[in-house]
Amino acid sequence: MVVLYHYFNKQDKTYAIIANKQNVLFDGKMIYPDGKLPFDVCQHYPNNSCLYGISIPRKVRTEKAYTNNMQQYMIDGAKLASGKILAM
């Protein structure tokens, strides 16, 4: 299996293709004269410090933790309600 890595350097306007992290297949000028990268950024949850934005699991982790806690409270309550009543 061959894995190709594409490296774009915006400052130098250079482009390289490397196979399996060892073999350099191409190393030269970027084929785009304006120096822009050949892909567009799409962020569902924008974050300026990351190319892909905030991930969906990170966005929903607080809601998931809340749901898990509520579910655990319901299970604990059901266990307490179904237990034997101890006389005092």
N, CA, C and O of each residue as an XYZ file, in Angstrom:
352
protein
N       0.841     -1.175      0.000
C       0.000      0.000      0.000
C       0.888      1.242      0.000
O       1.876      1.327      0.730
N       0.513      2.184     -0.827
C       1.271      3.432     -0.947
C       0.409      4.571     -0.414
O      -0.744      4.735     -0.812
N       0.988      5.352      0.491
C       0.303      6.526      1.044
C       1.005      7.765      0.508
O       2.218      7.916      0.652
N       0.228      8.653     -0.114
C       0.788      9.880     -0.664
C       0.505     11.044      0.284
O      -0.617     11.204      0.765
N       1.522     11.846      0.545
C       1.400     13.034      1.376
C       1.634     14.252      0.492
O       2.648     14.339     -0.201
N       0.692     15.190      0.519
C       0.797     16.422     -0.260
C       1.105     17.560      0.699
O       0.357     17.795      1.648
N       2.195     18.264      0.458
C       2.606     19.378      1.312
C       2.556     20.668      0.507
O       3.171     20.778     -0.554
N       1.815     21.643      1.027
C       1.714     22.951      0.401
C       2.360     23.971      1.330
O       2.016     24.043      2.510
N       3.287     24.753      0.806
C       3.912     25.823      1.574
C       3.471     27.142      0.955
O       3.905     27.515     -0.135
N       2.599     27.837      1.676
C       2.006     29.063      1.154
C       3.018     30.201      1.072
O       2.954     31.008      0.144
N       3.944     30.284      2.015
C       4.904     31.382      2.021
C       5.891     31.267      0.855
O       6.142     32.243      0.148
N       6.445     30.075      0.663
C       7.431     29.870     -0.407
C       6.795     29.541     -1.747
O       7.465     29.551     -2.780
N       5.497     29.250     -1.727
C       4.750     28.802     -2.915
C       5.388     27.550     -3.511
O       5.580     27.442     -4.722
N       5.714     26.602     -2.620
C       6.262     25.324     -3.067
C       5.274     24.206     -2.760
O       4.391     24.342     -1.913
N       5.448     23.105     -3.469
C       4.543     21.973     -3.360
C       5.370     20.693     -3.445
O       6.289     20.594     -4.258
N       5.041     19.719     -2.607
C       5.781     18.456     -2.625
C       4.814     17.296     -2.460
O       3.811     17.394     -1.753
N       5.137     16.201     -3.124
C       4.401     14.952     -2.957
C       5.406     13.913     -2.474
O       6.441     13.696     -3.104
N       5.088     13.269     -1.342
C       5.981     12.273     -0.757
C       5.204     10.975     -0.597
O       4.069     10.980     -0.119
N       5.812      9.869     -0.995
C       5.188      8.550     -0.884
C       5.754      7.821      0.321
O       6.971      7.699      0.467
N       4.877      7.339      1.178
C       5.242      6.555      2.361
C       6.271      7.238      3.259
O       7.113      6.564      3.853
N       6.214      8.543      3.364
C       7.086      9.352      4.222
C       8.574      9.218      3.901
O       9.410      9.625      4.707
N       8.922      8.658      2.745
C      10.339      8.453      2.414
C      10.688      8.955      1.018
O      11.658      9.694      0.845
N       9.914      8.563      0.042
C      10.259      8.806     -1.358
C       9.626     10.104     -1.852
O       8.405     10.259     -1.827
N      10.459     11.023     -2.297
C       9.965     12.286     -2.835
C       9.624     12.082     -4.300
O      10.490     11.774     -5.119
N       8.329     12.260     -4.618
C       7.886     12.105     -5.997
C       7.936     13.421     -6.762
O       8.241     13.443     -7.955
N       7.638     14.507     -6.075
C       7.652     15.823     -6.706
C       8.031     16.851     -5.658
O       7.542     16.820     -4.528
N       8.904     17.753     -6.046
C       9.285     18.864     -5.166
C       9.567     20.062     -6.055
O      10.594     20.120     -6.731
N       8.652     21.008     -6.048
C       8.827     22.159     -6.927
C       7.871     23.274     -6.589
O       7.362     23.365     -5.471
N       7.628     24.138     -7.589
C       6.751     25.279     -7.378
C       5.295     24.824     -7.328
O       4.904     23.831     -7.942
N       4.511     25.589     -6.574
C       3.090     25.318     -6.489
C       2.457     25.585     -7.858
O       2.805     26.549     -8.540
N       1.537     24.726     -8.236
C       0.943     24.854     -9.565
C      -0.129     25.937     -9.629
O      -0.664     26.226    -10.699
N      -0.439     26.530     -8.487
C      -1.422     27.612     -8.439
C      -0.680     28.930     -8.338
O      -0.032     29.187     -7.324
N      -0.753     29.777     -9.359
C       0.066     31.002     -9.372
C      -0.312     32.021     -8.302
O       0.530     32.826     -7.901
N      -1.553     32.006     -7.834
C      -1.948     32.988     -6.826
C      -1.479     32.599     -5.429
O      -1.569     33.415     -4.511
N      -0.984     31.386     -5.241
C      -0.459     30.950     -3.953
C      -1.527     30.482     -2.975
O      -1.212     30.141     -1.835
N      -2.785     30.462     -3.403
C      -3.854     29.987     -2.526
C      -3.865     28.464     -2.488
O      -3.451     27.803     -3.441
N      -4.338     27.923     -1.389
C      -4.395     26.473     -1.245
C      -5.557     25.916     -2.069
O      -6.565     26.599     -2.249
N      -5.428     24.683     -2.571
C      -6.434     24.128     -3.488
C      -7.638     23.511     -2.796
O      -8.259     22.606     -3.353
N      -7.980     23.962     -1.623
C      -9.175     23.469     -0.955
C      -9.816     24.601     -0.190
O      -9.186     25.620      0.095
N     -11.069     24.408      0.134
C     -11.818     25.432      0.839
C     -12.094     24.957      2.251
O     -12.301     23.765      2.475
N     -12.100     25.861      3.191
C     -12.315     25.528      4.592
C     -13.810     25.581      4.889
O     -14.483     26.567      4.589
N     -14.316     24.502      5.483
C     -15.715     24.445      5.899
C     -15.740     24.122      7.382
O     -15.306     23.047      7.796
N     -16.245     25.042      8.173
C     -16.297     24.844      9.621
C     -17.756     24.860     10.058
O     -18.447     25.867      9.903
N     -18.222     23.740     10.604
C     -19.589     23.690     11.122
C     -19.720     24.540     12.377
O     -20.716     25.237     12.571
N     -18.702     24.472     13.224
C     -18.642     25.299     14.432
C     -17.330     26.068     14.366
O     -16.286     25.518     14.718
N     -17.352     27.316     13.927
C     -16.128     28.066     13.648
C     -15.206     28.239     14.859
O     -15.647     28.425     15.993
N     -13.915     28.170     14.561
C     -12.866     28.405     15.532
C     -11.666     28.931     14.752
O     -11.144     28.239     13.878
N     -11.230     30.131     15.055
C     -10.152     30.757     14.287
C      -8.792     30.115     14.511
O      -7.892     30.301     13.691
N      -8.614     29.372     15.583
C      -7.307     28.795     15.874
C      -7.124     27.409     15.254
O      -6.065     26.802     15.414
N      -8.130     26.903     14.554
C      -8.049     25.558     13.983
C      -8.648     25.557     12.583
O      -9.643     26.238     12.334
N      -8.054     24.802     11.675
C      -8.514     24.758     10.294
C      -9.915     24.172     10.177
O     -10.724     24.657      9.386
N     -10.210     23.134     10.957
C     -11.483     22.438     10.823
C     -12.549     22.929     11.796
O     -13.681     22.448     11.743
N     -12.229     23.862     12.677
C     -13.201     24.367     13.632
C     -13.329     23.453     14.841
O     -12.487     22.586     15.074
N     -14.391     23.659     15.602
C     -14.642     22.851     16.792
C     -15.300     21.549     16.363
O     -16.229     21.559     15.555
N     -14.830     20.435     16.893
C     -15.394     19.143     16.507
C     -16.764     18.946     17.142
O     -17.067     19.525     18.185
N     -17.584     18.125     16.505
C     -18.927     17.857     17.017
C     -18.870     17.149     18.365
O     -19.639     17.521     19.251
N     -18.004     16.143     18.584
C     -17.935     15.542     19.917
C     -17.574     16.541     21.013
O     -18.109     16.458     22.118
N     -16.682     17.476     20.727
C     -16.333     18.478     21.735
C     -17.517     19.404     21.996
O     -17.729     19.845     23.125
N     -18.276     19.695     20.963
C     -19.419     20.590     21.099
C     -20.529     19.963     21.953
O     -21.206     20.673     22.696
N     -20.722     18.650     21.855
C     -21.835     18.002     22.563
C     -21.416     17.294     23.846
O     -22.249     16.654     24.487
N     -20.152     17.392     24.237
C     -19.714     16.623     25.399
C     -20.383     17.071     26.703
O     -20.624     16.243     27.581
N     -20.687     18.366     26.843
C     -21.357     18.793     28.078
C     -22.788     18.284     28.126
O     -23.272     17.888     29.186
N     -23.473     18.292     26.978
C     -24.829     17.755     26.933
C     -24.833     16.255     27.190
O     -25.728     15.734     27.855
N     -23.836     15.567     26.665
C     -23.725     14.118     26.872
C     -23.459     13.807     28.345
O     -24.040     12.868     28.890
N     -22.601     14.573     28.986
C     -22.316     14.361     30.407
C     -23.571     14.615     31.239
O     -23.852     13.872     32.179
N     -24.322     15.657     30.900
C     -25.569     15.951     31.607
C     -26.567     14.799     31.433
O     -27.203     14.379     32.400
N     -26.703     14.294     30.213
C     -27.620     13.177     29.940
C     -27.212     11.939     30.722
O     -28.061     11.252     31.290
N     -25.916     11.652     30.753
C     -25.434     10.483     31.500
C     -25.706     10.631     32.992
O     -26.102      9.666     33.646
N     -25.498     11.824     33.538
C     -25.777     12.055     34.964
C     -27.253     11.881     35.274
O     -27.602     11.250     36.271
N     -28.124     12.427     34.438
C     -29.568     12.297     34.658
C     -29.999     10.822     34.593
O     -30.824     10.370     35.386
N     -29.433     10.099     33.651
C     -29.755      8.673     33.526
C     -29.298      7.916     34.771
O     -30.013      7.042     35.263
N     -28.134      8.239     35.272
C     -27.626      7.572     36.468
C     -28.484      7.913     37.695
O     -28.731      7.054     38.542
N     -28.934      9.170     37.783
C     -29.829      9.556     38.884
C     -31.142      8.778     38.829
O     -31.662      8.369     39.867
N     -31.680      8.571     37.634
C     -32.932      7.809     37.501
C     -32.732      6.352     37.899
O     -33.592      5.765     38.556
N     -31.604      5.764     37.507
C     -31.315      4.373     37.878
C     -31.149      4.255     39.381
O     -31.683      3.330     39.993
N     -30.413      5.185     39.986
C     -30.226      5.161     41.444
C     -31.561      5.335     42.172
O     -31.818      4.660     43.169
N     -32.398      6.228     41.680
C     -33.710      6.433     42.289
C     -34.585      5.194     42.184
O     -35.305      4.867     43.128
N     -34.535      4.505     41.061
C     -35.313      3.286     40.889
C     -34.808      2.187     41.825
O     -35.601      1.416     42.365
N     -33.500      2.116     42.013
C     -32.941      1.109     42.931
C     -33.383      1.398     44.367
O     -33.718      0.477     45.113
N     -33.384      2.674     44.753
C     -33.798      3.033     46.115
C     -35.285      2.765     46.325
O     -35.685      2.301     47.392
N     -36.104      3.053     45.318
C     -37.552      2.869     45.446
C     -37.940      1.397     45.479
O     -38.945      1.040     46.095
N     -37.168      0.545     44.833
C     -37.527     -0.869     44.784
C     -36.887     -1.682     45.913
O     -37.129     -2.885     46.017
N     -36.096     -1.056     46.735
C     -35.426     -1.772     47.820
C     -36.351     -2.048     48.991
O     -37.449     -1.499     49.071
N     -35.906     -2.891     49.885
C     -36.685     -3.232     51.088
C     -36.704     -2.047     52.039
O     -35.727     -1.308     52.159
N     -37.826     -1.885     52.704
C     -37.959     -0.814     53.705
C     -37.488     -1.368     55.026
O     -37.961     -2.407     55.487
N     -36.560     -0.669     55.626
C     -36.020     -1.109     56.902
C     -36.763     -0.385     58.030
O     -36.947      0.831     57.985
N     -37.178     -1.136     59.021
C     -37.871     -0.531     60.175
C     -36.841      0.106     61.078
O     -35.734     -0.406     61.247
N     -37.215      1.211     61.646
C     -36.309      1.902     62.543
C     -36.660      1.631     63.967
O     -35.998      2.137     64.873
